[in-house]
């Protein structure tokens, strides 16, 4: 019996190449939906271009959604309806309600949904998580992620599914949940403020999270100029010590907003975990509930921006 994974990629933006490379390294057969940029990727990687979403889904066992966030829910529902598993780039959806609807659709169809929160698969962040108990009770966490502002216009439409907090900072909101647990209060600021629904780079945002255990997380994200190198930092302070991560200490810089390469490619590790979870029936390192929880923090952060007040969860 042929157990070659058959993957259908939907999306051809900057995050598509790491996904394609990860699947190919795992021995998968990969097809990609034809749209702007997809033919170039098909030629570059020697994968098959497919004309329609229906054809792509029917030819795949797993649909990998790397398209703009507002498209995720409808594509996932179409895949689940045809009995296909789904890998979906973060964030799962524009709102937590839609993210939960995606999770519900997967469960109703008896299929698996894997939110692609790749930072959980970075060796340094995974080590931070594994060692978190060594610093005692967590008291303060800080995260900062600085990248070149993205090229595609949809990223800047805050109301239509883009936005700095939703697209970039969700990585570290997820890390805060992973390291310190549930959140009871969210407060956010952004400078400059959104103008007519459009984010104006260079722009920074700061989200403060109060966790149920009393720990406080400070999360900052920056979209800066086109020559800005990628950098992410994290620290966890507890009653007995401190742990930290800084990608500036890593070799292997990549272009644009992608993090430095490491000995273990996190995209490949993520996809390998998903494949093994399907084969064995176990949970992956990141679950649909994790994906929904991260989007719920994004919702609360934008509610805080709109009201000028902290939001209680």
N, C-alpha and C positions, 0 to 999 in steps of 0.2 A: 504493500500500500504506500502511495506517495504521500509523505507528510510534509512536503515543502509548503511553507507559509505563502499564501497568495494575498498580496496587499494591494489595496486600491487607495491611492493618494488623491485627496481633493484639496487643491490649493497649490500655488506655485510661487509663494512669496519667499522672504528671506529665511524662514524657518524650515522650508521644505527640504533643502539639501541635507541638513543633518539627519532628518528623518529618513530620507532615501538612502543615504550612506549607511545609516544604522541597520536598516532592513536588509540591504544588500550584503553587509558584513555577516548577517545572521543566516544567509543563504536563501532569502526570500525571493519570490518572483513578484516583481513590482510593476504596476500600471499606474498611470496618472491621467486624471481628467483633463482633456484639452481645454485650455483657457489661456489668457495672456501669460506668456512666460513658460507655459508647460511644455511646448514643443522643444524649446531650448534645453530644458531639463531632461526631457526624454532622450534627446540626442546626446547630451553630455554624459548621461549615466547608462545609456543603452537600454532604457526601459520602454515599455509600450505606451503610446498615447491612445486614449480611449475617447470616443466622441460624446457619449452621453453618460449621465450619472447612473442611469438604470443599467447600462451595459457594464460600467465599471463595478457596480455593486454585485451584479450577477456573476462576474468573473473573479470575485474576491471572497476570501474567508474573513478578512479583517479590513474595515474601512478606516483609514487614517485621515482625520480631518485637520488640516492645517490652513484652512481658509479664514477670511475675516470673521471675527466673533459673532456678528449678527446672523451668519449663515449656519452656525453649528447645529442648532436644534433641528431644523428641517432636514438637514443632511443625515443626522443621526437617526431621526425617526424613520427616514426612508430605508436606512441600512438595517435597523432593527426589524422593520416590517418584512424584510426579505431574509431574516434569519442570519444576520451578520453581526459579528462583534465590532466594537468601535473603539479606536484610540482617538482622543480629542485634545487638541492643544488647549492650554489654559488661555483665558478662563473658559470654563465649560460653556457659559452663555452670558448674555448681557446682564441678566438679573438672576438672583437666587431662585426665584419662582420658575424661570425657564430651565435653570440647571437642575432643579428638582424634577421638572417635567421630563427632562432627558433621562434622568435616573429611573423614574417611574416607567418610562417607555422601555428601557432596557430590561427591567425586572418583569414587566408584563410579557415581553417577548422571550424571556428566558435566555437573554444574551448578556454579554459582559461589556461594561463601559469602563474605560481606563483614562482618567484625567492625566494629561501629560505635564505634570509639575516636575520638570526635569531637575530642579535644584535639589530635590531629595536624593538624586543619584550622583551628585558631585561628591567625590570622596571626602573632601574637607567638611562639607555640610553634614554628610552622613556620619562622619567621625564625631562632629560636634553633638549630634543627636545621641550617638551611642555613649558618649562620655558625660552627658548632661548631669547625671546623678552625682558625678564626682565633685561638683561644686556646691553641693548641698541644696537647700531650698532656693529656687530662682527668685531674684529680687528685681533685676533690671536687664532688659535685652535691648540692643541697638542694632539696626540694620540700615545700610545705605547701598543703593544701586544707582550707578551713574553710567549713562550710555549716550551715544550719538542719537539725536532725534531721528525717528524712522522716516523713510522716504515717502511711503504711501499716505495719501490724504486721509483715508478713513480712520487712521489712528488718532487724528486730532478731533474727530467729531464725538464729543463726550456723550451727548444724548443718544447718538446712534450706534453706540457700542465700542467706541474707542476710548481714549482718555489715559492719562499718565498713571493714575491709580489702578484703573481696571486692567490695563495691559502690562505695565512694567512692575508696579509695586505688588501685584498679587503674588509674585514669587515669594516675597519676604513676609507678606501677610500669612501665607501658608506656612512659612518657616516658623513664625511666631506661634501659630497654633500647634505645630508639630513639637516645638520645644517646650512651650509653657502651658498648653492646654486652652480650654474654652475662654472666650472673651465676654465680659459683661458690659463694657462701655467703649465707645469709639469716638474719637475727636479728630478732625482733619482741617488742615489749611493748605492752600495752594497759591503760589505766587509766580507769575501774575494769575489773576482769576480768569476763568473761562470768559470769552467774549462772544456773545451770540451763539453759544453752544459749541464754540471752537476753542481748543487749547492753543495757546500762543507760546511756542518755544522761543528762546530757552525758558524752561519752566521747572520749578521744583515743587514737590508736595511733601507734607509731613503728616503722618497719621500716628496718633497715640492710642494704644490699646491698654485697657485695664483688664487683666486676666482674673478669672474666678478665684485663683489661689493667691491673689494680691500682687503678683508680679506686674511690672509695667514694661511695655514694649514701645520703643520709638522707631518708627519706620520712615525712612526718607528715600525719595526717588527723584532723579534728575534726567530730563531730556535736554541735552546741550548741543553744541555745534557739531558739524559733520566730521570734524577731526578728533572728536572726543574719544579717548580710549575707553573700552569697557572696564568697569571696576565694580566689584561687590564686596561688601564688608559685613561681618556679623560678630557680635560679642554677646556672651551670656555671663552675667555676674550673679553669683549665688552667695549664700551665707558662708561658704567655705572656699571660695576661689573664683576664678574667671577663665573662660575659654573664648577663643576668637578665631576668625577666618578672614583672610584678605587675599583676593585673587591677584593683587599686585605681586605677591610672593611666588606666583606660579609662572613657569615658562610657557612658551607656545602660544603667543598672542594670535588672535583671529581678527578678521576684518569686521568692521561695523559693530553691531550690538551683541555679537556672539561672544561668550566667555572664552578664556584661554583653553586650549586643548590640554588634556592631562593624560597620564598613563592609561587610565580607564576612561574611555569615552562615555560620558554620562547619557548621551542620547541612545547609544547602543545598549548600555546597561539598562536603561529604562525599558526599551522595547523587548529586551531579553527577559526581563522580569514579567512583562505583560504576557509574552508567549508562554512562559513557564506557568503562570497563573492560570491561563486557559487550559493548558495540558493537564495540570494537576488539580484544578478546582479550588486552589487556595486563594486568599486575598493577595493582591499586589501590595507593594510598599505604599502606594497611594490609592485610596478607594474613592468610589463615587461620592460618598458622604464627605470626604475631605475636600473634593472639588466644590461641592455645594457650600460647605462652610466657608471656604475662601471667598467665594462670590458674595456670600452674605456679609462679610466684612467690607467688601467693596461697596455694596449697597449702603451700608451704614456710614461709610466714609463720605460718600456723595450726599447722603442726607444731612450729614454734619456740615459739609460745605454749603449746602443750600440754606440751612437754618442758622448757621453760625454758632451752633450749640453742640455739646456732646450728645451722642445717641446711646440710649440704654438698650441693651439686648435682653 
